[in-house]
């Protein structure tokens, strides 16, 4: 009975978010985070929303901050993720007041984000990731993945959202329909990416596709649209299959591929505004970080070469 009550709260909260026009990602993420809170409450025999106290909120947050780990990276939650949980609780509190169901005070203070550490792979390391792909159809998917995220510099969500019609092999163009801020753009690619995409479409995707595939470009092992967790685990597997011990010890994810191509393009002399358009930045200020990254990267390589 208690599970049903909390489930009803989560569902009605989700409907409320949709009604007041929150984004699709928000209406999926916040109720899911709230459901985690409800599961924790049930483990403490707290069966009604009206029984929740400030102490319960603080205990839950301590659990999130000091015990809860990411399923993908097995590390403690980052400040940005913790702030997402705080947002979910505050919006749920507001929802309860607006619907006159309860008065739940959330006075948690948002975490201060840690400085962003941007990992850059050099051209040789990128090549070694490509070479680490297996000879079977899964290897063809890995190479297509690298070409989406390094060769075309897409964000993780943009690559996942790609549909078959978005990959125009004859024109060597990707259509990004779900970019950041709901902005769409076209991304050009070269012959290397064209070959990777063609081989994947001809020799891999047909082996994975089923009734769940729809129009998705990149497919998971069960034929559905590929998910972030599988992409990340595949990238980590490629990393560990290389013979480069330095590369194996690096900590990076899909976004590092995007940082790397941007920095490499900067080093090759591509114009600043072209790189900004390629990445889908709304402001040139977002691209300026790569100028500093390129200089730091060149300095590190020069220092290494002198040793």
Secondary structure, DSSP 8 states (H G I E B T S, - for coil): -HHHHHHHHHHHHHHHHHHTT--HHHHHHHHHHHHHHHHHHHHTT--SGGG--HHHHHHHHHHHHHT-B-TTT-SB--HHHHHHHHHHHHHHHHHHHHTTS---------------------HHHHHHHHHTS-SSHHHHHHHHHHIIIIIS---HHHHHT-BGGGEETTTTEEEESS-GGG--EEEE--HHHHHHHHHIIIIIHHHH--TT-TTBSSB-TTSSB--HHHHHHHHHHHHHHSS-HHHHH----HHHHHHHHHHHHHHTT--HHHHHHHHT-SSGGGTTHHHHHHHHHHHHHHHHHH-
